[in-house]
Amino acid sequence: MMNWILLVMAGIAAAVVAIVVGGLVTPARFRVHRRIALRAAPPHVLRALHESTAWPVWTERALNVSVCTAPLDTYRLVITGDDGQPVGSFAFAVRSEETGTVVDCTEEGVMRDPLRRFLRTHVIGLGGNAEAALRSLAEQLDEFDRAPIVTSVP
């Protein structure tokens, strides 16, 4: 009777070790690209980016968010941790198209925790924050239902 308990405990321990080792061999730095096409003109999109009140929704774990806007068609958020070091950034590049505006979102960051790194990279996926940012931008411009997010951006 005790054998099955030992086997279950050994299985759980092996799974935890595999996840931790998997997290340790997964790169800590990551970069994710997402794109959305909107019907709004570029000045409206840039205004929505600058005036956004939705940033805390998808950066809720961020302790400090600073905004840089250079050049004019790029909007960049830099997220720093409690030690003051940058842990991630979002860059939004806005360009005009015949049908409206295309917004490219590039999320870059560092995940120091191996367990979180393994789960976000191999189980949950890395594009969630960039997609949430583009969704909130589309919602602000009343285009949420009409604007699909492209995940395979080179």
C-alpha positions as CSV (number, residue, x, y, z in Angstrom):
1,M,0.0,0.0,0.0
2,M,2.9,2.4,0.7
3,N,4.4,1.7,-2.7
4,W,1.8,3.7,-4.6
5,I,2.2,6.7,-2.3
6,L,6.0,6.6,-2.9
7,L,5.5,6.4,-6.6
8,V,3.1,9.4,-6.6
9,M,5.5,11.4,-4.5
10,A,8.4,10.4,-6.8
11,G,6.3,11.4,-9.9
12,I,5.5,14.8,-8.4
13,A,9.2,15.4,-7.4
14,A,10.3,14.4,-11.0
15,A,7.8,16.8,-12.5
16,V,9.0,19.7,-10.3
17,V,12.6,19.0,-11.1
18,A,11.8,18.8,-14.8
19,I,10.0,22.1,-14.7
20,V,12.8,23.9,-12.8
21,V,15.5,22.4,-15.1
22,G,13.4,23.4,-18.1
23,G,13.1,26.9,-16.8
24,L,16.9,27.1,-16.1
25,V,17.7,26.2,-19.7
26,T,15.1,28.5,-21.2
27,P,16.6,32.0,-22.1
28,A,15.7,34.6,-19.6
29,R,15.4,37.4,-22.2
30,F,12.4,37.3,-24.6
31,R,11.1,39.4,-27.5
32,V,7.5,39.2,-28.8
33,H,6.0,40.9,-31.9
34,R,2.3,41.5,-32.5
35,R,0.6,43.6,-35.1
36,I,-2.9,45.0,-35.5
37,A,-4.5,46.9,-38.4
38,L,-6.9,49.7,-37.4
39,R,-9.2,51.9,-39.6
40,A,-8.4,55.0,-37.5
41,A,-6.0,57.5,-38.9
42,P,-2.4,57.6,-37.4
43,P,-3.0,60.8,-35.4
44,H,-6.0,59.2,-33.7
45,V,-4.0,56.1,-32.9
46,L,-1.1,58.1,-31.5
47,R,-3.5,60.2,-29.4
48,A,-5.0,57.0,-28.0
49,L,-1.6,55.6,-27.1
50,H,-0.6,58.9,-25.4
51,E,-3.9,59.2,-23.5
52,S,-4.4,55.6,-22.6
53,T,-5.8,54.9,-19.2
54,A,-5.6,51.2,-19.8
55,W,-1.9,50.7,-19.3
56,P,-2.3,49.6,-15.7
57,V,-4.6,46.8,-16.8
58,W,-1.9,44.8,-18.6
59,T,1.1,46.2,-16.6
60,E,-0.4,45.6,-13.2
61,R,2.7,43.9,-11.8
62,A,4.9,46.8,-12.9
63,L,6.1,49.0,-10.1
64,N,7.2,51.9,-12.4
65,V,6.3,52.6,-15.9
66,S,8.0,55.5,-17.8
67,V,7.0,56.7,-21.3
68,C,9.5,57.7,-24.0
69,T,8.3,59.1,-27.4
70,A,11.1,59.4,-29.9
71,P,10.7,59.4,-32.9
72,L,7.2,60.8,-33.4
73,D,5.7,57.5,-34.7
74,T,7.0,55.4,-31.9
75,Y,5.6,55.1,-28.3
76,R,7.7,53.2,-25.8
77,L,6.9,52.1,-22.2
78,V,9.7,51.0,-20.0
79,I,8.9,48.9,-16.9
80,T,11.3,48.8,-14.0
81,G,11.3,46.4,-11.1
82,D,11.6,47.2,-7.4
83,D,15.4,47.3,-7.7
84,G,15.2,50.1,-10.3
85,Q,16.5,47.9,-13.1
86,P,14.5,47.7,-16.4
87,V,12.6,44.4,-16.6
88,G,10.7,45.0,-19.8
89,S,9.5,47.4,-22.4
90,F,6.8,47.8,-25.0
91,A,7.5,49.7,-28.2
92,F,4.5,50.7,-30.5
93,A,5.5,51.6,-34.0
94,V,2.6,53.3,-35.9
95,R,2.5,53.6,-39.7
96,S,0.0,54.7,-42.2
97,E,-1.6,52.3,-44.7
98,E,-4.2,52.8,-47.4
99,T,-7.0,51.4,-45.2
100,G,-5.9,53.1,-41.9
101,T,-3.1,52.5,-39.5
102,V,-0.9,49.5,-38.7
103,V,0.5,49.3,-35.2
104,D,3.4,46.9,-34.4
105,C,3.9,46.1,-30.7
106,T,7.3,44.7,-29.6
107,E,7.5,43.5,-26.1
108,E,11.0,42.8,-24.7
109,G,11.7,41.6,-21.2
110,V,13.6,39.5,-18.7
111,M,12.1,36.7,-16.6
112,R,14.5,35.9,-13.7
113,D,12.3,33.2,-12.1
114,P,12.9,29.8,-13.8
115,L,9.5,28.4,-12.8
116,R,7.6,31.4,-14.3
117,R,10.0,31.4,-17.3
118,F,9.2,27.8,-18.1
119,L,5.4,28.2,-17.7
120,R,5.2,31.5,-19.7
121,T,7.4,30.2,-22.5
122,H,6.2,26.6,-22.8
123,V,2.7,26.4,-21.3
124,I,1.0,29.8,-21.2
125,G,2.7,31.6,-24.1
126,L,4.6,34.9,-24.2
127,G,2.4,37.1,-26.3
128,G,-0.4,37.8,-23.8
129,N,0.8,41.2,-22.6
130,A,1.4,42.6,-26.2
131,E,-2.0,41.2,-27.3
132,A,-3.7,42.8,-24.3
133,A,-2.1,46.1,-25.1
134,L,-3.3,46.0,-28.7
135,R,-6.7,44.9,-27.6
136,S,-7.0,47.8,-25.2
137,L,-5.9,50.2,-28.0
138,A,-8.5,48.8,-30.4
139,E,-11.2,49.1,-27.7
140,Q,-10.3,52.7,-27.1
141,L,-10.8,53.3,-30.8
142,D,-14.1,51.3,-30.9
143,E,-12.5,48.7,-33.3
144,F,-12.2,45.8,-31.0
145,D,-14.5,43.5,-32.9
146,R,-13.2,44.4,-36.3
147,A,-9.4,44.3,-35.8
148,P,-7.7,40.9,-35.5
149,I,-4.3,40.7,-34.0
150,V,-1.6,39.1,-36.1
151,T,0.7,36.9,-34.1
152,S,3.2,35.8,-36.8
153,V,5.1,39.1,-37.3
154,P,8.6,38.6,-38.6
